[in-house]
Amino acid sequence: MLMPTKIIKPADSIFSISAFVIKALEVNDMSMDELIEEVNNTYYKKISLDKLVLSLNFLYLINKVELKNEIITINIW
């Protein structure tokens, strides 16, 4: 996982990207294609699909998102 270090700025870490993913999913549920487009529109630079998948994996592990019929949703409970 890309964690902040001397080389990786905190803004480029998976934690920061995950915050933008959560913010995008607060508006409405999205597919993977819609989500990467929305995050790339709001994040300060373009992110790769690999970083998006890593951030989604992180959010899934901490039980913040779930996948239902290829649609990513925020897990609220």
Backbone atoms as SQL, in Angstrom:
CREATE TABLE atoms (id INTEGER PRIMARY KEY, chain TEXT, resi INTEGER, resn TEXT, atom TEXT, x REAL, y REAL, z REAL);
INSERT INTO atoms VALUES
  (1, 'A', 1, 'MET', 'N', 0.844, -1.165, 0.000),
  (2, 'A', 1, 'MET', 'CA', 0.000, 0.000, 0.000),
  (3, 'A', 1, 'MET', 'C', 0.895, 1.234, 0.000),
  (4, 'A', 2, 'LEU', 'N', 0.505, 2.226, -0.715),
  (5, 'A', 2, 'LEU', 'CA', 1.286, 3.453, -0.795),
  (6, 'A', 2, 'LEU', 'C', 0.990, 4.334, 0.413),
  (7, 'A', 3, 'MET', 'N', 1.921, 4.312, 1.343),
  (8, 'A', 3, 'MET', 'CA', 1.786, 5.102, 2.559),
  (9, 'A', 3, 'MET', 'C', 2.717, 6.306, 2.446),
  (10, 'A', 4, 'PRO', 'N', 2.407, 7.386, 3.149),
  (11, 'A', 4, 'PRO', 'CA', 3.301, 8.548, 3.115),
  (12, 'A', 4, 'PRO', 'C', 4.683, 8.199, 3.661),
  (13, 'A', 5, 'THR', 'N', 5.699, 8.578, 2.935),
  (14, 'A', 5, 'THR', 'CA', 7.086, 8.389, 3.349),
  (15, 'A', 5, 'THR', 'C', 7.857, 9.648, 2.981),
  (16, 'A', 6, 'LYS', 'N', 9.179, 9.560, 3.029),
  (17, 'A', 6, 'LYS', 'CA', 9.995, 10.694, 2.587),
  (18, 'A', 6, 'LYS', 'C', 9.822, 10.938, 1.096),
  (19, 'A', 7, 'ILE', 'N', 9.559, 9.875, 0.349),
  (20, 'A', 7, 'ILE', 'CA', 9.455, 9.973, -1.110),
  (21, 'A', 7, 'ILE', 'C', 8.013, 10.231, -1.545),
  (22, 'A', 8, 'ILE', 'N', 7.065, 9.551, -0.930),
  (23, 'A', 8, 'ILE', 'CA', 5.647, 9.686, -1.293),
  (24, 'A', 8, 'ILE', 'C', 5.008, 10.766, -0.434),
  (25, 'A', 9, 'LYS', 'N', 4.513, 11.811, -1.082),
  (26, 'A', 9, 'LYS', 'CA', 3.856, 12.898, -0.364),
  (27, 'A', 9, 'LYS', 'C', 2.533, 12.403, 0.224),
  (28, 'A', 10, 'PRO', 'N', 2.106, 12.959, 1.334),
  (29, 'A', 10, 'PRO', 'CA', 0.823, 12.543, 1.913),
  (30, 'A', 10, 'PRO', 'C', -0.348, 12.702, 0.946),
  (31, 'A', 11, 'ALA', 'N', -0.291, 13.701, 0.076),
  (32, 'A', 11, 'ALA', 'CA', -1.377, 13.912, -0.887),
  (33, 'A', 11, 'ALA', 'C', -1.437, 12.806, -1.940),
  (34, 'A', 12, 'ASP', 'N', -0.339, 12.079, -2.129),
  (35, 'A', 12, 'ASP', 'CA', -0.305, 11.003, -3.120),
  (36, 'A', 12, 'ASP', 'C', -0.520, 9.628, -2.503),
  (37, 'A', 13, 'SER', 'N', -0.814, 9.569, -1.226),
  (38, 'A', 13, 'SER', 'CA', -0.976, 8.275, -0.562),
  (39, 'A', 13, 'SER', 'C', -2.375, 7.706, -0.815),
  (40, 'A', 14, 'ILE', 'N', -2.511, 6.448, -0.542),
  (41, 'A', 14, 'ILE', 'CA', -3.792, 5.771, -0.705),
  (42, 'A', 14, 'ILE', 'C', -4.835, 6.351, 0.249),
  (43, 'A', 15, 'PHE', 'N', -4.392, 6.810, 1.416),
  (44, 'A', 15, 'PHE', 'CA', -5.326, 7.421, 2.366),
  (45, 'A', 15, 'PHE', 'C', -5.982, 8.662, 1.769),
  (46, 'A', 16, 'SER', 'N', -5.195, 9.483, 1.117),
  (47, 'A', 16, 'SER', 'CA', -5.719, 10.707, 0.514),
  (48, 'A', 16, 'SER', 'C', -6.658, 10.388, -0.649),
  (49, 'A', 17, 'ILE', 'N', -6.264, 9.454, -1.492),
  (50, 'A', 17, 'ILE', 'CA', -7.109, 9.061, -2.623),
  (51, 'A', 17, 'ILE', 'C', -8.417, 8.454, -2.105),
  (52, 'A', 18, 'SER', 'N', -8.334, 7.681, -1.026),
  (53, 'A', 18, 'SER', 'CA', -9.531, 7.068, -0.447),
  (54, 'A', 18, 'SER', 'C', -10.517, 8.123, 0.046),
  (55, 'A', 19, 'ALA', 'N', -10.013, 9.216, 0.551),
  (56, 'A', 19, 'ALA', 'CA', -10.898, 10.293, 1.001),
  (57, 'A', 19, 'ALA', 'C', -11.677, 10.872, -0.174),
  (58, 'A', 20, 'PHE', 'N', -11.028, 11.020, -1.324),
  (59, 'A', 20, 'PHE', 'CA', -11.710, 11.524, -2.512),
  (60, 'A', 20, 'PHE', 'C', -12.708, 10.503, -3.047),
  (61, 'A', 21, 'VAL', 'N', -12.394, 9.222, -2.911),
  (62, 'A', 21, 'VAL', 'CA', -13.327, 8.166, -3.322),
  (63, 'A', 21, 'VAL', 'C', -14.585, 8.218, -2.471),
  (64, 'A', 22, 'ILE', 'N', -14.423, 8.332, -1.157),
  (65, 'A', 22, 'ILE', 'CA', -15.576, 8.427, -0.262),
  (66, 'A', 22, 'ILE', 'C', -16.406, 9.669, -0.581),
  (67, 'A', 23, 'LYS', 'N', -15.734, 10.782, -0.822),
  (68, 'A', 23, 'LYS', 'CA', -16.445, 12.019, -1.146),
  (69, 'A', 23, 'LYS', 'C', -17.250, 11.870, -2.437),
  (70, 'A', 24, 'ALA', 'N', -16.690, 11.188, -3.426),
  (71, 'A', 24, 'ALA', 'CA', -17.395, 10.973, -4.690),
  (72, 'A', 24, 'ALA', 'C', -18.585, 10.041, -4.500),
  (73, 'A', 25, 'LEU', 'N', -18.439, 9.038, -3.652),
  (74, 'A', 25, 'LEU', 'CA', -19.516, 8.075, -3.442),
  (75, 'A', 25, 'LEU', 'C', -20.619, 8.607, -2.533),
  (76, 'A', 26, 'GLU', 'N', -20.365, 9.693, -1.822),
  (77, 'A', 26, 'GLU', 'CA', -21.410, 10.287, -0.985),
  (78, 'A', 26, 'GLU', 'C', -22.550, 10.840, -1.832),
  (79, 'A', 27, 'VAL', 'N', -22.218, 11.312, -3.029),
  (80, 'A', 27, 'VAL', 'CA', -23.233, 11.892, -3.913),
  (81, 'A', 27, 'VAL', 'C', -24.153, 10.808, -4.445),
  (82, 'A', 28, 'ASN', 'N', -23.575, 9.763, -5.041),
  (83, 'A', 28, 'ASN', 'CA', -24.368, 8.622, -5.507),
  (84, 'A', 28, 'ASN', 'C', -23.459, 7.424, -5.736),
  (85, 'A', 29, 'ASP', 'N', -24.059, 6.248, -5.840),
  (86, 'A', 29, 'ASP', 'CA', -23.318, 5.023, -6.100),
  (87, 'A', 29, 'ASP', 'C', -22.830, 5.042, -7.543),
  (88, 'A', 30, 'MET', 'N', -21.661, 4.428, -7.780),
  (89, 'A', 30, 'MET', 'CA', -21.054, 4.497, -9.112),
  (90, 'A', 30, 'MET', 'C', -20.433, 3.167, -9.502),
  (91, 'A', 31, 'SER', 'N', -20.277, 3.004, -10.805),
  (92, 'A', 31, 'SER', 'CA', -19.495, 1.882, -11.318),
  (93, 'A', 31, 'SER', 'C', -18.020, 2.287, -11.267),
  (94, 'A', 32, 'MET', 'N', -17.143, 1.363, -11.556),
  (95, 'A', 32, 'MET', 'CA', -15.707, 1.635, -11.518),
  (96, 'A', 32, 'MET', 'C', -15.321, 2.721, -12.522),
  (97, 'A', 33, 'ASP', 'N', -15.881, 2.672, -13.718),
  (98, 'A', 33, 'ASP', 'CA', -15.567, 3.667, -14.742),
  (99, 'A', 33, 'ASP', 'C', -16.026, 5.056, -14.331),
  (100, 'A', 34, 'GLU', 'N', -17.223, 5.138, -13.800),
  (101, 'A', 34, 'GLU', 'CA', -17.743, 6.433, -13.347),
  (102, 'A', 34, 'GLU', 'C', -16.921, 6.971, -12.177),
  (103, 'A', 35, 'LEU', 'N', -16.506, 6.067, -11.293),
  (104, 'A', 35, 'LEU', 'CA', -15.761, 6.476, -10.111),
  (105, 'A', 35, 'LEU', 'C', -14.386, 7.026, -10.472),
  (106, 'A', 36, 'ILE', 'N', -13.666, 6.363, -11.361),
  (107, 'A', 36, 'ILE', 'CA', -12.335, 6.865, -11.713),
  (108, 'A', 36, 'ILE', 'C', -12.442, 8.201, -12.440),
  (109, 'A', 37, 'GLU', 'N', -13.484, 8.360, -13.245),
  (110, 'A', 37, 'GLU', 'CA', -13.685, 9.637, -13.932),
  (111, 'A', 37, 'GLU', 'C', -13.983, 10.750, -12.926),
  (112, 'A', 38, 'GLU', 'N', -14.839, 10.461, -11.951),
  (113, 'A', 38, 'GLU', 'CA', -15.199, 11.467, -10.940),
  (114, 'A', 38, 'GLU', 'C', -14.006, 11.828, -10.066),
  (115, 'A', 39, 'VAL', 'N', -13.241, 10.824, -9.637),
  (116, 'A', 39, 'VAL', 'CA', -12.076, 11.098, -8.796),
  (117, 'A', 39, 'VAL', 'C', -11.028, 11.877, -9.586),
  (118, 'A', 40, 'ASN', 'N', -10.822, 11.535, -10.835),
  (119, 'A', 40, 'ASN', 'CA', -9.852, 12.272, -11.650),
  (120, 'A', 40, 'ASN', 'C', -10.294, 13.707, -11.901),
  (121, 'A', 41, 'ASN', 'N', -11.596, 13.972, -11.885),
  (122, 'A', 41, 'ASN', 'CA', -12.082, 15.345, -12.045),
  (123, 'A', 41, 'ASN', 'C', -11.880, 16.174, -10.786),
  (124, 'A', 42, 'THR', 'N', -11.893, 15.539, -9.611),
  (125, 'A', 42, 'THR', 'CA', -11.790, 16.293, -8.366),
  (126, 'A', 42, 'THR', 'C', -10.397, 16.251, -7.740),
  (127, 'A', 43, 'TYR', 'N', -9.625, 15.198, -7.985),
  (128, 'A', 43, 'TYR', 'CA', -8.288, 15.082, -7.412),
  (129, 'A', 43, 'TYR', 'C', -7.338, 16.004, -8.144),
  (130, 'A', 44, 'TYR', 'N', -6.283, 16.439, -7.489),
  (131, 'A', 44, 'TYR', 'CA', -5.411, 17.454, -8.080),
  (132, 'A', 44, 'TYR', 'C', -4.576, 16.951, -9.257),
  (133, 'A', 45, 'LYS', 'N', -4.464, 15.640, -9.428),
  (134, 'A', 45, 'LYS', 'CA', -3.795, 15.087, -10.609),
  (135, 'A', 45, 'LYS', 'C', -4.471, 13.771, -10.973),
  (136, 'A', 46, 'LYS', 'N', -4.212, 13.295, -12.176),
  (137, 'A', 46, 'LYS', 'CA', -4.820, 12.044, -12.638),
  (138, 'A', 46, 'LYS', 'C', -4.231, 10.874, -11.865),
  (139, 'A', 47, 'ILE', 'N', -5.107, 9.971, -11.430),
  (140, 'A', 47, 'ILE', 'CA', -4.638, 8.770, -10.750),
  (141, 'A', 47, 'ILE', 'C', -4.837, 7.579, -11.682),
  (142, 'A', 48, 'SER', 'N', -4.034, 6.565, -11.469),
  (143, 'A', 48, 'SER', 'CA', -4.133, 5.366, -12.290),
  (144, 'A', 48, 'SER', 'C', -5.215, 4.449, -11.730),
  (145, 'A', 49, 'LEU', 'N', -5.619, 3.515, -12.543),
  (146, 'A', 49, 'LEU', 'CA', -6.610, 2.524, -12.115),
  (147, 'A', 49, 'LEU', 'C', -6.049, 1.678, -10.974),
  (148, 'A', 50, 'ASP', 'N', -4.745, 1.410, -10.998),
  (149, 'A', 50, 'ASP', 'CA', -4.116, 0.627, -9.928),
  (150, 'A', 50, 'ASP', 'C', -4.273, 1.308, -8.573),
  (151, 'A', 51, 'LYS', 'N', -4.049, 2.617, -8.531),
  (152, 'A', 51, 'LYS', 'CA', -4.186, 3.342, -7.262),
  (153, 'A', 51, 'LYS', 'C', -5.645, 3.383, -6.811),
  (154, 'A', 52, 'LEU', 'N', -6.564, 3.481, -7.756),
  (155, 'A', 52, 'LEU', 'CA', -7.976, 3.452, -7.393),
  (156, 'A', 52, 'LEU', 'C', -8.350, 2.102, -6.805),
  (157, 'A', 53, 'VAL', 'N', -7.874, 1.034, -7.404),
  (158, 'A', 53, 'VAL', 'CA', -8.166, -0.310, -6.896),
  (159, 'A', 53, 'VAL', 'C', -7.553, -0.498, -5.509),
  (160, 'A', 54, 'LEU', 'N', -6.325, -0.001, -5.294),
  (161, 'A', 54, 'LEU', 'CA', -5.708, -0.092, -3.970),
  (162, 'A', 54, 'LEU', 'C', -6.515, 0.674, -2.926),
  (163, 'A', 55, 'SER', 'N', -7.000, 1.842, -3.304),
  (164, 'A', 55, 'SER', 'CA', -7.797, 2.613, -2.342),
  (165, 'A', 55, 'SER', 'C', -9.137, 1.932, -2.078),
  (166, 'A', 56, 'LEU', 'N', -9.750, 1.340, -3.089),
  (167, 'A', 56, 'LEU', 'CA', -10.993, 0.600, -2.880),
  (168, 'A', 56, 'LEU', 'C', -10.767, -0.640, -2.014),
  (169, 'A', 57, 'ASN', 'N', -9.640, -1.309, -2.210),
  (170, 'A', 57, 'ASN', 'CA', -9.308, -2.451, -1.351),
  (171, 'A', 57, 'ASN', 'C', -9.160, -2.017, 0.101),
  (172, 'A', 58, 'PHE', 'N', -8.478, -0.895, 0.314),
  (173, 'A', 58, 'PHE', 'CA', -8.319, -0.359, 1.665),
  (174, 'A', 58, 'PHE', 'C', -9.681, -0.028, 2.277),
  (175, 'A', 59, 'LEU', 'N', -10.533, 0.651, 1.520),
  (176, 'A', 59, 'LEU', 'CA', -11.853, 1.021, 2.028),
  (177, 'A', 59, 'LEU', 'C', -12.721, -0.207, 2.286),
  (178, 'A', 60, 'TYR', 'N', -12.572, -1.228, 1.463),
  (179, 'A', 60, 'TYR', 'CA', -13.320, -2.469, 1.682),
  (180, 'A', 60, 'TYR', 'C', -12.844, -3.170, 2.958),
  (181, 'A', 61, 'LEU', 'N', -11.536, -3.169, 3.187),
  (182, 'A', 61, 'LEU', 'CA', -10.989, -3.830, 4.377),
  (183, 'A', 61, 'LEU', 'C', -11.442, -3.155, 5.665),
  (184, 'A', 62, 'ILE', 'N', -11.619, -1.845, 5.632),
  (185, 'A', 62, 'ILE', 'CA', -12.091, -1.155, 6.834),
  (186, 'A', 62, 'ILE', 'C', -13.617, -1.015, 6.830),
  (187, 'A', 63, 'ASN', 'N', -14.264, -1.699, 5.904),
  (188, 'A', 63, 'ASN', 'CA', -15.721, -1.820, 5.841),
  (189, 'A', 63, 'ASN', 'C', -16.422, -0.482, 5.560),
  (190, 'A', 64, 'LYS', 'N', -15.854, 0.318, 4.666),
  (191, 'A', 64, 'LYS', 'CA', -16.463, 1.596, 4.297),
  (192, 'A', 64, 'LYS', 'C', -17.180, 1.536, 2.955),
  (193, 'A', 65, 'VAL', 'N', -16.810, 0.597, 2.083),
  (194, 'A', 65, 'VAL', 'CA', -17.488, 0.444, 0.790),
  (195, 'A', 65, 'VAL', 'C', -17.830, -1.020, 0.578),
  (196, 'A', 66, 'GLU', 'N', -18.793, -1.231, -0.304),
  (197, 'A', 66, 'GLU', 'CA', -19.135, -2.598, -0.706),
  (198, 'A', 66, 'GLU', 'C', -19.527, -2.588, -2.175),
  (199, 'A', 67, 'LEU', 'N', -19.485, -3.750, -2.763),
  (200, 'A', 67, 'LEU', 'CA', -19.787, -3.918, -4.181),
  (201, 'A', 67, 'LEU', 'C', -21.077, -4.704, -4.311),
  (202, 'A', 68, 'LYS', 'N', -22.032, -4.122, -5.026),
  (203, 'A', 68, 'LYS', 'CA', -23.318, -4.782, -5.269),
  (204, 'A', 68, 'LYS', 'C', -23.627, -4.686, -6.757),
  (205, 'A', 69, 'ASN', 'N', -23.622, -5.811, -7.438),
  (206, 'A', 69, 'ASN', 'CA', -23.939, -5.854, -8.874),
  (207, 'A', 69, 'ASN', 'C', -23.083, -4.881, -9.680),
  (208, 'A', 70, 'GLU', 'N', -21.767, -4.900, -9.441),
  (209, 'A', 70, 'GLU', 'CA', -20.790, -4.061, -10.127),
  (210, 'A', 70, 'GLU', 'C', -20.963, -2.574, -9.849),
  (211, 'A', 71, 'ILE', 'N', -21.700, -2.220, -8.809),
  (212, 'A', 71, 'ILE', 'CA', -21.872, -0.836, -8.385),
  (213, 'A', 71, 'ILE', 'C', -21.236, -0.699, -7.002),
  (214, 'A', 72, 'ILE', 'N', -20.388, 0.306, -6.840),
  (215, 'A', 72, 'ILE', 'CA', -19.693, 0.540, -5.582),
  (216, 'A', 72, 'ILE', 'C', -20.535, 1.491, -4.742),
  (217, 'A', 73, 'THR', 'N', -20.788, 1.102, -3.506),
  (218, 'A', 73, 'THR', 'CA', -21.608, 1.903, -2.599),
  (219, 'A', 73, 'THR', 'C', -20.884, 2.123, -1.286),
  (220, 'A', 74, 'ILE', 'N', -21.266, 3.168, -0.580),
  (221, 'A', 74, 'ILE', 'CA', -20.749, 3.393, 0.769),
  (222, 'A', 74, 'ILE', 'C', -21.514, 2.482, 1.710),
  (223, 'A', 75, 'ASN', 'N', -20.794, 1.852, 2.600),
  (224, 'A', 75, 'ASN', 'CA', -21.397, 0.959, 3.581),
  (225, 'A', 75, 'ASN', 'C', -21.769, 1.782, 4.805),
  (226, 'A', 76, 'ILE', 'N', -23.062, 1.982, 5.018),
  (227, 'A', 76, 'ILE', 'CA', -23.551, 2.777, 6.142),
  (228, 'A', 76, 'ILE', 'C', -24.234, 1.852, 7.131),
  (229, 'A', 77, 'TRP', 'N', -23.726, 1.835, 8.371),
  (230, 'A', 77, 'TRP', 'CA', -24.378, 1.117, 9.469),
  (231, 'A', 77, 'TRP', 'C', -23.831, 1.536, 10.781);
